[in-house]
Amino acid sequence: MDNDNDTGQEFEPRGVQAIDRPLDMLLKDHNLVRKLADKWLNSDDIDIKKQCARQILQGLHTHSRVEESVFYPDVRDIDPAMIAHFEQEHLKVDDLLATLQGMTLDEPQADRLMRELITATLRHIEQEEKEFFPKLERAHMDMAPIGLEMAAFEANLIHMQAQVSDRARK
């Protein structure tokens, strides 16, 4: 059953087929962020904006943890300065995420902060895809172990989030 407020988008756990291609895993997240951001930016419906915002916040939280904890450390040697730059950008986005997660999405500053988050995230995605991913592909690293580690980390993170959510409902 379709709901007018349903964005039709959702961050999902990784499929087994993508584990040996971690860049595909990251690109899938990037593309979903682009779609949700576009929908958020171009909607006047407050319910759609809130749903998109919640999905963006949740997805970016998980995506950032995977990149910061697994991906960046495993690929740092390809370009240490660029990875350090990405980590600095993540700190700024993480601050915005924490602020937005600590407020209701109808507070006056939420709209401004969401726009700031989306702008920073889209700029970061573009730089990763255009500058870093090609370097990584040219390095011919065996990416399968990184993909497996990323998938396991993400599955554990989602499991822990579900447990916290279940406890909060009781």
C-alpha positions as CSV (number, residue, x, y, z in Angstrom):
1,M,0.0,0.0,0.0
2,D,1.4,3.4,-1.0
3,N,1.5,6.2,1.3
4,D,1.8,9.8,0.0
5,N,4.4,10.5,2.7
6,D,6.5,7.5,1.9
7,T,9.8,8.4,0.3
8,G,10.2,5.0,-1.1
9,Q,13.8,5.1,-0.1
10,E,15.6,3.4,2.7
11,F,19.1,2.6,3.8
12,E,19.3,-1.2,3.8
13,P,21.9,-3.7,5.1
14,R,24.4,-4.8,2.4
15,G,23.7,-7.8,0.2
16,V,26.2,-10.6,0.0
17,Q,26.9,-9.8,-3.7
18,A,28.4,-6.4,-2.8
19,I,30.7,-7.5,0.0
20,D,33.7,-7.9,-2.4
21,R,33.0,-4.5,-3.9
22,P,33.0,-2.0,-1.0
23,L,33.1,1.0,-3.4
24,D,29.7,-0.2,-4.8
25,M,28.4,-0.4,-1.3
26,L,29.5,3.3,-0.6
27,L,28.2,4.4,-4.0
28,K,24.8,2.9,-3.3
29,D,24.6,4.9,-0.1
30,H,25.8,8.1,-1.9
31,N,23.1,7.7,-4.6
32,L,20.4,7.2,-1.9
33,V,21.6,10.3,-0.1
34,R,21.3,12.3,-3.4
35,K,17.8,11.0,-4.0
36,L,16.6,11.8,-0.4
37,A,18.3,15.2,-0.4
38,D,16.7,16.1,-3.7
39,K,13.3,15.0,-2.4
40,W,13.9,17.0,0.8
41,L,15.1,20.1,-1.0
42,N,12.2,20.0,-3.6
43,S,9.3,19.2,-1.3
44,D,7.0,21.7,0.4
45,D,5.2,18.8,2.3
46,I,6.4,18.9,5.9
47,D,5.7,15.2,6.4
48,I,7.8,14.2,3.4
49,K,10.6,16.5,4.5
50,K,10.6,15.0,8.0
51,Q,10.6,11.5,6.7
52,C,13.5,12.2,4.3
53,A,15.4,14.0,7.0
54,R,15.0,11.1,9.4
55,Q,16.3,8.7,6.7
56,I,19.1,11.0,5.8
57,L,20.2,11.3,9.5
58,Q,20.0,7.6,10.2
59,G,21.7,6.6,7.0
60,L,24.5,9.1,7.3
61,H,25.1,8.1,10.9
62,T,25.6,4.4,9.8
63,H,27.5,5.3,6.6
64,S,29.9,7.6,8.5
65,R,30.6,5.0,11.2
66,V,31.5,2.4,8.6
67,E,33.8,4.8,6.7
68,E,35.4,6.2,9.9
69,S,35.9,2.8,11.6
70,V,36.7,0.5,8.7
71,F,37.0,2.0,5.2
72,Y,39.3,5.0,5.9
73,P,41.8,3.2,8.1
74,D,42.0,0.3,5.6
75,V,42.6,2.7,2.6
76,R,44.6,5.4,4.3
77,D,47.9,4.5,2.6
78,I,46.5,5.4,-0.8
79,D,46.4,9.1,0.1
80,P,46.9,9.9,3.8
81,A,46.3,13.6,3.4
82,M,43.0,13.1,1.5
83,I,41.8,10.7,4.2
84,A,42.7,13.1,6.9
85,H,40.7,15.8,5.0
86,F,37.7,13.4,4.8
87,E,38.0,12.7,8.5
88,Q,37.9,16.4,9.2
89,E,34.8,16.8,7.0
90,H,33.2,13.9,8.9
91,L,33.7,15.6,12.2
92,K,31.8,18.6,11.0
93,V,29.0,16.4,9.6
94,D,28.9,14.4,12.8
95,D,28.4,17.6,14.8
96,L,25.5,18.5,12.5
97,L,24.1,15.0,12.8
98,A,24.2,15.1,16.6
99,T,22.6,18.5,16.7
100,L,19.8,17.5,14.4
101,Q,19.2,14.2,16.1
102,G,18.9,16.1,19.4
103,M,16.0,18.3,18.2
104,T,12.6,18.0,16.6
105,L,12.6,18.5,12.9
106,D,10.0,21.3,13.1
107,E,12.3,23.6,15.2
108,P,13.1,26.8,13.3
109,Q,16.8,26.1,12.9
110,A,16.3,22.4,11.8
111,D,15.7,23.5,8.2
112,R,18.9,25.6,8.0
113,L,20.9,22.8,9.6
114,M,19.5,20.2,7.2
115,R,20.4,22.4,4.3
116,E,23.9,22.8,5.7
117,L,24.2,19.0,6.3
118,I,23.0,18.3,2.8
119,T,25.4,20.8,1.2
120,A,28.4,19.5,3.1
121,T,27.5,15.9,2.5
122,L,26.9,16.3,-1.3
123,R,30.3,18.2,-1.6
124,H,32.0,15.4,0.4
125,I,30.4,12.6,-1.8
126,E,31.5,14.4,-4.9
127,Q,35.1,14.6,-3.8
128,E,35.2,11.0,-2.7
129,E,33.8,9.8,-6.0
130,K,35.7,12.1,-8.3
131,E,39.1,12.2,-6.6
132,F,39.6,9.4,-4.1
133,F,37.7,6.4,-5.6
134,P,39.7,6.6,-8.9
135,K,42.9,6.6,-7.0
136,L,41.8,3.6,-5.0
137,E,40.8,1.8,-8.2
138,R,44.2,2.5,-9.8
139,A,45.9,1.1,-6.7
140,H,44.5,-2.4,-7.5
141,M,44.0,-3.3,-3.8
142,D,42.2,-6.5,-2.9
143,M,39.0,-4.9,-1.7
144,A,37.2,-8.1,-0.7
145,P,38.6,-8.1,2.9
146,I,37.6,-4.5,3.3
147,G,34.1,-5.1,2.0
148,L,33.7,-8.1,4.4
149,E,34.9,-6.0,7.3
150,M,32.6,-3.1,6.4
151,A,29.5,-5.4,6.0
152,A,30.2,-7.1,9.4
153,F,30.7,-3.7,11.1
154,E,27.5,-2.3,9.6
155,A,25.5,-5.4,10.6
156,N,26.7,-5.2,14.2
157,L,26.0,-1.5,14.3
158,I,22.4,-2.0,12.9
159,H,21.9,-4.8,15.4
160,M,23.0,-2.6,18.3
161,Q,20.7,0.2,17.1
162,A,17.8,-2.2,16.9
163,Q,18.5,-3.4,20.5
164,V,18.5,0.2,21.8
165,S,15.3,1.0,19.9
166,D,13.6,-2.1,21.3
167,R,14.7,-1.2,24.9
168,A,13.4,2.4,24.4
169,R,9.9,1.0,23.4
170,K,9.6,-1.2,26.5
